[in-house]
Amino acid sequence: MPRCGNRSARPSPTCRSSAATSANTACSTSPGPPKRNQAPRRREPAGCFNKRMNIWAVRIFFLLLCVAGGYEVSQVHPTLVENGGLGCLIGLGLGGFLILIDQLLKGFSLRAFSAATFGLTLGSMIAWLVDQSRLFEYADERERWILRLALFLSLGYIGIILAMRSNKEDFALIIPYVRFTRENNLEALYVLDTSVIIDGRIAELVENRFLEGILIIPRFVLRELQQVADSADSAKRARGRRGLEMLQRLQQNKRVEVRLHDADFPEEKEVDSKLVRLALTLSARLFTTDFNLAKVAELQGTRCINLTQLAMLLKPVVLPGEMLQIKLVREGKEKGQAIGYMPDGAMVVVNHAQAHIGQPVSVQVTSLLQTGAGVIIFADIRDSAAAA
């Protein structure tokens, strides 16, 4: 799919224009490219750094509590722990073990935890019903305990796996007439992909109050931006840096809230699939400039806003017979034709106007041609002399 990130596919025209602008800016302000053996410095949004620091502060505080708790146990129950030093080591080891588990569960989201809890509860209820049916009544006491343990473990595990593989539509079948939705969803949620961040026009929409709500930046999108910013290719590096600058610009704006989301969906290999899954999970709209991603998202039931398509819809409507004032800049393909451009970038092909190239002229629209890249306007020159 044509994305502005580190994809092998060709970027869209909007992405290329944004990349060119940012590359020129980077060349004019940067003292030069980084040395060959020196990796470019990564820049990360302030919110991401602050969140990581807060999490590590909680971990260190928890570790200190574990050490203090181990020492306190050694003082209150000396028969369990011989001395205070050993108690501190036991508390430190226990706290470190729990922090290690926390690190291993980094990609385990709150939604997955809720689904696992629901599945475990459902499986345990079914196991309890089977146990109450006195199916194991004639077994020995020890065999009955083993059978009950195996029953609860098996059905609990199956319930967890089935719940984690299911989506919210499956829960609607289990619990009829009940749908899990946000009751306090007063603000709209928007998931941003790499292309729309690098494009930069979303910052203009926010600053001019055309867009309000909560902007969701997935962690995998942030990693993709960092990889592009660290690229050895100067054009990609400029795009990545522009994207990180746009994120900082959005975070500094008080009209919207920017949130980093940790959901990763490891079963999905492509970033596009992860974006669609996240938007579906959060019941959010997906913001992109990628035409193909927008179509795939809509086919899967995700509400999507294509910024490039929105810009095309907002272009002024030109009708046959209208008069336009444009400047002709170059020759056309056919003999006698000259080409000019509207302020929004639309191409205007003027017949019998080759003699006026480089001059502003008054033209009359004759017809319009809709293409994949936009609208081409055909016109005839109104006056033989150039307009002043």
N, C-alpha and C positions, 0 to 999 in steps of 0.2 A: 504493500500500500504506500502511496506517496506521502511520506511524513518528513518533517524537518529534523528529525532526530538522526541517530547514527544508523540509518537504514540503507540497504543497498539499492532500493528503488529510487527513482528520480523524484525530487521534491516538486511540489506544485508551483505555479508561477508566483503566487503570493509569497510562498516561502523563499523563492529565489530572490524576489525583490527585497524582502526583509533582510535576507542574508547579505545582499550587496550593500545595502545601506549601512548595516551594522559593521561589515568588513571595512568600508571606507572610514567609518567613525573610529574603529579600532586602530587602523593604520595611522590616522592623523593624531591620535592621542597617545598611542603606545610607543615606548622608546624603541621597540623592535621585537622580533620573535624571540622566544626563549631559546637558550642554548640547547645544543643537540642532546646533551646528557642531563639536562635539567628539566624536570617535569614541571609544567605550569602549576601555579598555586590554585587550589580549589577554593572557590568561594561558595559559601552555603548561606541560605537565608537565616536571619537572626532567630526566628521562631524555632527552627529545627535545632540550633545549637542550645538555646535556652531550655527546650524540652528535654534534651539529652542530659544537660547538667542537672536539671531537677530530678530526673530519674536516678542518676548516680548519687545525688545527695541523699535520696530516700534509701538507696541500697547501703550506703556507708552508715547512715544512722541505724538502719536495721542490724547491720553487722555489729556495731557497737552495743546495741541492746542485747544481742545474742551473747557477746562476750561478758557483759555485765550480768546477764541471767545465769550463765554458766558459773561465774564466780559466786553469785548469791546462792545457787544450789549447793555449792561446796561448803558454804558457811552454815546453811540451814540443815542440810543432810550430809554430814561428813562421812556417813557409812556408804553413801552412793558414790561420792567423789572425795578422794583422799585430801587434796589440797586445792587452794585457790588457783594456782597456775594450771593444773590439769583441767579444772572447771572452765577457765578462760579458753584453753585450747579446744575443749569439746564444744563450747559455744561458738568459737570461731569456725570450727569445721562444719558444724550444723548450718551456720549462717552462710558460709561459702557454698555448701551443697545446694541450699535453696536458691541462692543467686545463680548458680550454674543451671539449675532447672529453669529459672526465669529466662536465662539467655537462650536455652534450647527451645523454649516456647515462644520466642519472639514473633514468629509468623502466625501464632495461634490467636485469632481475633476474638473479641467479645461475642460476636455472632456465633462463631464456631463453638465457643464454650457454652453458650445458651442452648444451642442445638444438641450438644453432647449431654448436657444436664437433662434436657427433655427426653432424649432417647434412653438415658440410663433410668430415669423415673418410669417411663413406659415399659421398658423391659423388666424392671424389678416388679412392677405391678402384675405383669403377666406371669412372672415366675411365682409370685405369692399366690395368685389364683390357682396355678397348677399344684402348688404345694398344699393348698387348702382342700384340694379335691381328694386328698388321702390316697394319692397314687402310690406313695411309698409307705403305706401303712404297714405292710407285712414284711418290710425289710428290717434288718437289725438296726440297733440304735446307731452304731458306728457307720454302717453302710448308708443309713438314711441321712446322716450328717454330710457325708461325702456327696451323695446324690443331690442334696439341697444346695450345697456349695457350687457344684458343677452347673446346676440349673440356673442359679442366680448369676453366676459369672457369664455363662453362655448367652442367656437372654439379655443381660445388661450390655454385653459387648455388641451383640447384633443390633440392639436398640440404638446404641451410640453411633455405629457405622451408618445405619439407615438414616438416622436424623441428620448426620453431617453431610450425607450425599443428597439430601432432599433440598428443595427450595421452598419459598413461602407459599407457592400454589399447592404443594403437597400437604402442607399443614392445614390449608383450607378444606381439604378432603377429609383429614383426620378429625378436625373439629368443625363441623358444618356451621355455616352462617357466621363464622368468626374469621376475621382477617386481621393480621398484625400490621397496623399502621401507626404512624406517629400522631398522637393527639395534640402535641404542642408544636407541630410543624408550621410555625408562623413565618419562617424565612425559607426562601427557596434555596435549594442546594444545587451547586454546579460543580461537576468534575471536569478539570482542565487537562487536556492532553499536551504533549510536548510541542506540537505544531502551533497551537493557539498561544502558548506562552511565548515562544520565540517570535511569533508574528507581532505581538505587542499592542495590537489595536484594542484588546480587551481592557488594557489599562486606561485608554482614552474613554471607553464606555463607562468605566467605573468613576473616573474623575469628573465626567460630565453628567453623572447621576442617571445614566440610562440603564445601569445594571446595579441591583442591590440584592443582598443575600449572603450566603456563605460559600466561599470558593474552596473546593476540596482539591488538594495537591497530593496525589498518591506518592508514596515513598519511591516506588519503582520509576515514576516519571522524574523525580528529583535525581535519582541515580543516573537515568539516561541523560539528563541535562549535564551532569557533572562529567560523564564520559565524553560527551560532545565537546565540552569546554576544555577537556584535557587532550583532545585529539591533536595529532601531529599536523593535520591539514589546517592551514590558516583560515580558510573559509568556514569549516566546521567549528573551529575554535571560536571564531567571532560570533557564530550563531549561538553556541552554548553560553558564552559570556553574556550575550544579549538576553537570553532566556533567564539567567540568574539575576541579571539587573532588573528585568521586568517583575520577577518574583519579589525582590526587595521593594520595588516601587509599589506593588500591590499591598504588601504587608504594612507599608508606611501610611497607606490610605485608611482613614478612619471610617469610611462609608461602608466598607465590606469587612468581613472576617475571613481570614485565610487560615485554613486548618490543614495540617499534614496528616495523612491517613496511612496507617501501617499495614493494612490488608495487602497481601501479596498474591494470593491464589496460585500456589506453586504448581498445581496441576495444569495450569494454563501456561503455554510456552511463549506465546506472542503477547507483546505489550498491548496491542489492540484488543485482544480477547480479555485481558485483565481489566482494561478500562470499561468495557461493556459490562462485565460481571460486577464491577464495583458500582457502576451507575445503577444497575438493576437492584443490587443489594440495598443501596441507600435511597432508592426511589428518587434519584437525582437526575438532572439533565446533563448531558455530555456536551461540552464545548470543544469544538475542533475546527480546523480549516481543511481537514482531509475529507474529500468528497466520498471516497470509497469507505472509509471508516464510518461516516455518517449514514451511508446506505445500509451497511451491515448492522449498525446499532439499531436503526429503525426496524429492520427485519426481525430483530430479536426482541422488539418491544421496548427499547430504550428511547426516551425522548431526547432528541439531539438538536443542537443549534450549530449550524455550519456558518461560521463567521464570513467566509468568502461568499456564500450564497446570499447571506443577509446583506452584504455590501452591494451585490448586484441588484437585489430587489429595491434598494434605496436609491439607485441611480435615477436621475430625472428622466421622465418619459418624453421622447421626441417623436412627433407625428409628421407624416408626409405633408409638405406644404409650409412647414415652419421655417423661419429665417434664423440662421446661425451666424455668429461672428467667430471665425477661427483663423489661425495662422497656418499656412501651408509650409511643411517642413521638408518634404522629399517627393520624388517621383513615384507614381503608381506603376502597377504591372502593365496596364494597357497604355497605348499611345495617347498622349494628351492628359492623362490622369495625374492628379497631385493628391497628396495625403496630408491630413492634419489630424489633430487630436482634441477631443473635448476635455474640459477640466477634470472629469472623472476617469479619463484614460480611454474612452471609447474612440475607435478609429473612424475618421470621416474621409471617404473617397470622393473627390470632386472631379467631375468630367470637364475637359477642355480648360484646364487651369494650370497647365505646366509652366506657363509664362509667369505666373504669380508666386512661384515657390520662394519662400522667405518673407512673404508679405501677408498681412492680415487682410482677409477678404470676407465679403458677405455672400453666403450661399443659401440655397433653398433646398430643403430635404425632399428627395424624390421617393426613396424606399429604404427599408430596413432589412437586415439579414441577421437572424439570431444564430449564433454559433456556440460551441462549447466554451470558448474563451470570453464570450460576451456578445455585444451587439455591434455590427458594422453598419455605419450610416452612409448611404449613397446620396450625393447632392450634385446640383448644377450651380455653376457660378452665376451670381445675380447680375453683377456689373462687370463690364470688361476691364474697368480700372480697379486697382486695389483700393480697399477701403482705408480711410485714414485712421 
